[in-house]
Every structure is written in structure tokens, then in C-alpha cells.
Amino acid sequence: MNAITVRSITTSAHPEMKKIFWSLFVSTRGAANRVKIMSLLRNRPSNPNQLSKNIEIDYKCTSHHLKALEENHLVEKLQGGGITTFFVSPLFEENQKMFDEIINVA
């Protein structure tokens, strides 16, 4: 099995975007949870409570990961009626091939 590194990512993307994806989805402690969150959001927009139940982690932990993803412009939120719903962002959609490459090898 070949080890994946940020340089071994073959998907064409800006080098800085590769670093962001690498940091968020591979090299940090919460990477596995962020991968689960993004995988769920790709299929269905959700609120933090739904996400925390689906991936079986604490609500506060889910909120922390969503904040990191939002700060890196990979998710967007829509607030209304006391509910905050998260969606994948256009930036993530443009780079989802890289996400797939990372999660399929890592």
C-alpha cells in the first residue's frame, strides 16, 4: 500500500487547497469526524443535532468541527426558525474529487 501525502494527491487543485484538505481530513485528530460530517452533508443538508446523532459524537464536538469547516469555506449555513442547517459550499463541490481521493486512500 502506498502512503498518501499531500504531494501524492493527483487531483488537479490549487496547492493551498490541497494543504487545507490535507489538514482538515487527514493530518489532525478530528479528521475522521470531519470526513464523516462532509460525507453526510454531501448527501443531505443537516443541522448539528442530526449530524451528531448520525455520527455518534457529542453535539459540542460536532459544532467544533462545523466551525472549522465553515472557517475554511467548505460548508455554509442557513439559519431560520431557530434551526441552523449546514450545506456543502461551492468551494467544496469544486474540489470534491480531491476529497474522494483523500478518503479512498487514507
Residue frames as qw, qx, qy, qz and C-alpha x, y, z in Angstrom:
[[0.000, 0.890, 0.457, 0.000, 0.00, 0.00, 0.00],
 [0.402, 0.390, -0.020, 0.828, 1.37, 3.39, -0.96],
 [0.234, -0.557, -0.468, 0.644, 1.26, 6.06, 1.69],
 [0.202, 0.819, 0.377, 0.383, -0.66, 9.15, 0.73],
 [0.380, -0.366, -0.154, 0.836, 0.93, 12.51, 1.22],
 [0.233, 0.792, 0.209, -0.524, -0.18, 15.99, 0.30],
 [0.076, 0.590, -0.551, -0.585, 2.20, 15.81, -2.67],
 [0.173, -0.004, 0.950, 0.260, 0.86, 12.49, -3.88],
 [0.427, 0.579, 0.530, -0.448, -2.66, 13.85, -4.43],
 [0.379, 0.094, 0.648, 0.654, -3.17, 13.60, -8.18],
 [0.161, 0.810, 0.562, 0.031, -6.36, 15.64, -8.49],
 [0.340, 0.368, 0.075, 0.862, -5.67, 18.99, -10.06],
 [0.326, -0.874, -0.360, -0.015, -6.26, 21.68, -7.47],
 [0.083, 0.863, -0.274, 0.417, -4.54, 24.73, -6.13],
 [0.560, 0.176, -0.681, 0.439, -1.66, 23.67, -3.83],
 [0.164, -0.239, 0.479, -0.829, -3.10, 25.69, -0.94],
 [0.776, -0.119, -0.067, -0.616, -6.44, 23.90, -1.29],
 [0.802, 0.096, -0.587, 0.063, -4.61, 20.57, -1.16],
 [0.259, 0.221, -0.645, 0.684, -2.98, 21.68, 2.09],
 [0.474, -0.199, 0.246, -0.822, -6.33, 22.72, 3.57],
 [0.879, -0.033, -0.286, -0.381, -7.95, 19.41, 2.64],
 [0.657, 0.192, -0.657, 0.316, -4.93, 17.52, 3.96],
 [0.016, 0.248, -0.565, 0.787, -5.03, 19.37, 7.25],
 [0.588, -0.127, 0.182, -0.778, -8.77, 19.01, 7.76],
 [0.907, 0.070, -0.099, -0.404, -9.31, 15.47, 6.52],
 [0.860, 0.211, -0.429, 0.179, -6.06, 13.58, 7.18],
 [0.531, 0.329, -0.502, 0.598, -3.43, 15.02, 9.47],
 [0.219, -0.410, 0.395, -0.793, -5.35, 16.23, 12.54],
 [0.135, 0.004, 0.905, -0.404, -7.02, 14.39, 15.40],
 [0.488, 0.403, 0.492, -0.598, -10.57, 15.22, 14.34],
 [0.187, 0.333, -0.630, -0.677, -10.04, 14.39, 10.68],
 [0.042, -0.180, -0.972, -0.145, -12.14, 11.21, 10.76],
 [0.117, 0.602, 0.643, -0.458, -15.11, 13.06, 12.24],
 [0.196, 0.601, -0.134, -0.763, -14.82, 15.86, 9.67],
 [0.111, 0.135, -0.843, -0.509, -14.76, 13.26, 6.87],
 [0.021, 0.408, 0.907, -0.105, -17.96, 11.73, 8.28],
 [0.137, 0.656, 0.339, -0.661, -19.60, 15.15, 8.54],
 [0.196, 0.485, -0.419, -0.742, -18.72, 16.11, 4.96],
 [0.048, -0.034, -0.947, -0.315, -19.82, 12.71, 3.66],
 [0.084, 0.552, 0.779, -0.284, -23.23, 13.17, 5.28],
 [0.139, 0.681, 0.121, -0.709, -23.61, 16.79, 4.14],
 [0.030, 0.254, -0.688, -0.679, -22.81, 15.83, 0.55],
 [0.093, -0.279, -0.923, -0.249, -25.91, 13.65, 0.53],
 [0.276, -0.743, -0.572, -0.212, -28.22, 15.74, 2.68],
 [0.016, 0.555, -0.256, 0.792, -28.02, 19.15, 4.35],
 [0.638, -0.447, -0.614, 0.127, -28.34, 18.72, 8.11],
 [0.275, -0.863, 0.147, -0.399, -28.31, 20.58, 11.37],
 [0.107, 0.555, -0.747, 0.350, -25.67, 19.95, 14.07],
 [0.643, -0.198, 0.563, -0.480, -28.05, 17.83, 16.14],
 [0.921, 0.316, 0.014, -0.229, -28.80, 15.50, 13.22],
 [0.555, 0.618, -0.532, 0.162, -25.10, 15.21, 12.41],
 [0.174, -0.505, 0.729, -0.428, -24.09, 14.44, 15.99],
 [0.807, -0.031, 0.438, -0.394, -26.71, 11.66, 16.19],
 [0.867, 0.465, -0.121, -0.135, -25.73, 10.18, 12.82],
 [0.584, 0.530, -0.538, 0.296, -22.00, 10.01, 13.53],
 [0.799, -0.489, -0.344, 0.070, -22.47, 9.35, 17.24],
 [0.484, 0.094, -0.316, 0.810, -20.36, 12.16, 18.64],
 [0.175, -0.589, -0.483, 0.624, -21.16, 14.88, 21.14],
 [0.253, 0.887, 0.373, 0.103, -23.11, 17.92, 19.88],
 [0.226, -0.914, 0.179, 0.287, -20.36, 20.25, 21.11],
 [0.533, -0.289, 0.631, 0.483, -17.74, 18.27, 19.19],
 [0.464, 0.549, 0.619, 0.316, -19.89, 18.38, 16.04],
 [0.066, 0.980, 0.175, -0.063, -20.24, 22.15, 16.40],
 [0.403, -0.703, 0.399, 0.429, -16.47, 22.49, 16.76],
 [0.521, 0.018, 0.694, 0.496, -15.86, 20.56, 13.52],
 [0.322, 0.770, 0.517, 0.190, -18.55, 22.52, 11.67],
 [0.122, -0.954, 0.039, 0.270, -16.92, 25.76, 12.77],
 [0.446, -0.460, 0.572, 0.512, -13.54, 24.59, 11.39],
 [0.454, 0.337, 0.717, 0.408, -15.16, 23.57, 8.11],
 [0.154, 0.915, 0.372, 0.012, -17.03, 26.86, 7.89],
 [0.268, -0.843, 0.216, 0.413, -13.88, 28.90, 8.61],
 [0.360, -0.286, 0.698, 0.550, -12.24, 27.12, 5.67],
 [0.459, 0.395, -0.168, -0.778, -15.28, 27.84, 3.45],
 [0.122, 0.081, -0.955, -0.259, -16.14, 24.17, 2.93],
 [0.082, -0.549, -0.831, 0.042, -19.62, 24.39, 4.47],
 [0.129, -0.291, -0.061, -0.946, -22.23, 27.12, 4.54],
 [0.028, -0.355, -0.839, 0.411, -25.05, 27.57, 6.99],
 [0.244, -0.430, -0.407, -0.768, -28.60, 28.77, 6.63],
 [0.048, -0.174, -0.727, 0.663, -30.39, 29.98, 9.73],
 [0.396, -0.228, -0.305, -0.835, -34.12, 30.20, 10.01],
 [0.755, -0.387, -0.290, -0.442, -36.85, 29.42, 12.50],
 [0.598, -0.644, 0.426, -0.216, -34.33, 28.68, 15.24],
 [0.929, -0.003, 0.333, 0.161, -32.67, 25.96, 13.18],
 [0.043, 0.764, -0.519, -0.381, -29.25, 26.16, 11.57],
 [0.928, 0.256, 0.270, 0.012, -28.81, 23.92, 8.55],
 [0.258, -0.641, 0.557, 0.461, -25.40, 23.22, 7.03],
 [0.820, 0.557, 0.107, -0.079, -24.70, 22.57, 3.34],
 [0.712, -0.096, 0.292, 0.631, -21.53, 21.83, 1.41],
 [0.056, 0.786, -0.060, -0.612, -20.16, 25.00, -0.15],
 [0.708, 0.698, -0.057, -0.092, -19.47, 25.65, -3.84],
 [0.065, 0.759, -0.647, 0.040, -15.74, 25.56, -2.97],
 [0.552, -0.225, 0.792, -0.130, -16.10, 22.03, -1.63],
 [0.792, 0.456, 0.355, -0.196, -18.16, 20.99, -4.65],
 [0.476, 0.810, -0.331, -0.087, -15.40, 22.23, -6.95],
 [0.113, 0.605, -0.771, 0.166, -12.85, 20.14, -5.05],
 [0.834, -0.219, 0.324, -0.388, -14.81, 17.05, -4.12],
 [0.883, 0.352, -0.308, 0.047, -12.68, 14.85, -6.40],
 [0.259, 0.542, -0.625, 0.499, -9.74, 15.67, -4.15],
 [0.576, -0.349, 0.457, -0.581, -11.85, 14.81, -1.08],
 [0.964, 0.099, 0.000, -0.246, -12.76, 11.47, -2.67],
 [0.683, 0.488, -0.481, 0.253, -9.13, 10.77, -3.49],
 [0.049, -0.525, 0.622, -0.578, -8.04, 11.52, 0.06],
 [0.683, -0.239, 0.439, -0.533, -10.71, 9.44, 1.78],
 [0.949, 0.223, -0.116, -0.188, -10.33, 6.49, -0.57],
 [0.654, 0.439, -0.508, 0.349, -6.61, 6.20, 0.09],
 [0.097, -0.540, 0.535, -0.643, -6.30, 7.40, 3.68]]
